[in-house]
Amino acid sequence: MRKCWNEEGTVLRIACVLAAHEIGDSLADVVVFPEGVDGREIKKARIDHDRAAIVGAVADNGGCRAVLLHQMRNQVDYMKVGTDGRTRGTGRLPSLPVYEFGDTCIGVLICMDIQNGALFQAVIRKLKESAAAVKLLCIPGDMTRDWFSDDVLPPHYSGVSVALCNNTETHVIRCKSFIADPAGRKVVVQREAEPIHAEVSNSR
């Protein structure tokens, strides 16, 4: 991982994109795709940005599978729990989808799974308890505008940076992709369907 440093500590570079070519020449440490991304886009991103952690959620036999590719393997393989108009959920809690390496800890929750109290609390607890300098929750989403409508995230996200990459193909009025810092402030919000990039650190 090509993380940079400043007087406040580790800085993690994050990109939220819809397709691999949108990453461009960015030295992203973490790339987040939306729910429903074509698996070929994830493979392209892995080839061109082999040191980055690549996160997304791909269709799988009527359901949706979370992917966090790093060091040539999927580190948080889990099937979406909730059922909605797009996918059929398993209804079963997965092994904890949290991956820790070096000074970074990443959790992954697919879209509406953030509403599953037991799973959400377990992932957030694991992130907050981690000794890693940077704690990041990645949300591959396919959400309407009713989700995350405020400029500041709810208090239960406090202490954890959040990167939500939202699908653009399902909803006419959709939640815009965003990246938020550990204080819950959205540091960058998508305007239309463009890729977004930001740096987050362990400072609050």
DAWO-V104549 format. One record per residue. N is the residue number from 1. RES is the residue in one small letter. PSI is psi in whole degrees, -180 to 180 (* if undefined). Layout:
BEGIN
N/RES/PSI
N/RES/PSI
END
This chain:
BEGIN
1/m/133
2/r/62
3/k/146
4/c/172
5/w/148
6/n/-169
7/e/-15
8/e/-9
9/g/-149
10/t/139
11/v/127
12/l/127
13/r/126
14/i/140
15/a/132
16/c/118
17/v/162
18/l/-22
19/a/155
20/a/-36
21/h/-20
22/e/-15
23/i/-34
24/g/-139
25/d/12
26/s/137
27/l/55
28/a/137
29/d/-33
30/v/130
31/v/127
32/v/125
33/f/164
34/p/174
35/e/138
36/g/9
37/v/144
38/d/130
39/g/-25
40/r/-30
41/e/-38
42/i/-41
43/k/-41
44/k/-43
45/a/-40
46/r/-39
47/i/-46
48/d/-21
49/h/66
50/d/-15
51/r/-12
52/a/156
53/a/125
54/i/121
55/v/140
56/g/-174
57/a/120
58/v/151
59/a/140
60/d/100
61/n/46
62/g/-12
63/g/-157
64/c/130
65/r/128
66/a/144
67/v/132
68/l/93
69/l/124
70/h/137
71/q/42
72/m/14
73/r/160
74/n/117
75/q/-17
76/v/52
77/d/111
78/y/150
79/m/141
80/k/136
81/v/-45
82/g/152
83/t/133
84/d/-166
85/g/-13
86/r/-42
87/t/159
88/r/118
89/g/162
90/t/-27
91/g/3
92/r/137
93/l/134
94/p/175
95/s/148
96/l/117
97/p/66
98/v/135
99/y/128
100/e/135
101/f/135
102/g/-126
103/d/26
104/t/139
105/c/124
106/i/130
107/g/152
108/v/130
109/l/130
110/i/114
111/c/-114
112/m/-7
113/d/-15
114/i/-17
115/q/-8
116/n/104
117/g/-47
118/a/-44
119/l/-46
120/f/-49
121/q/-38
122/a/-42
123/v/-47
124/i/-41
125/r/-45
126/k/-42
127/l/-47
128/k/-31
129/e/-14
130/s/145
131/a/-3
132/a/147
133/a/-38
134/v/128
135/k/123
136/l/129
137/l/122
138/c/132
139/i/98
140/p/118
141/g/166
142/d/74
143/m/150
144/t/177
145/r/-12
146/d/-15
147/w/137
148/f/49
149/s/-16
150/d/162
151/d/-22
152/v/138
153/l/158
154/p/155
155/p/-27
156/h/-8
157/y/-7
158/s/134
159/g/-5
160/v/128
161/s/151
162/v/133
163/a/111
164/l/122
165/c/117
166/n/140
167/n/147
168/t/-3
169/e/-16
170/t/-47
171/h/135
172/v/-47
173/i/111
174/r/161
175/c/134
176/k/139
177/s/148
178/f/164
179/i/128
180/a/150
181/d/177
182/p/-17
183/a/0
184/g/4
185/r/132
186/k/112
187/v/-24
188/v/138
189/v/135
190/q/143
191/r/-49
192/e/-98
193/a/19
194/e/155
195/p/150
196/i/151
197/h/146
198/a/163
199/e/136
200/v/154
201/s/-177
202/n/-3
203/s/155
204/r/*
END
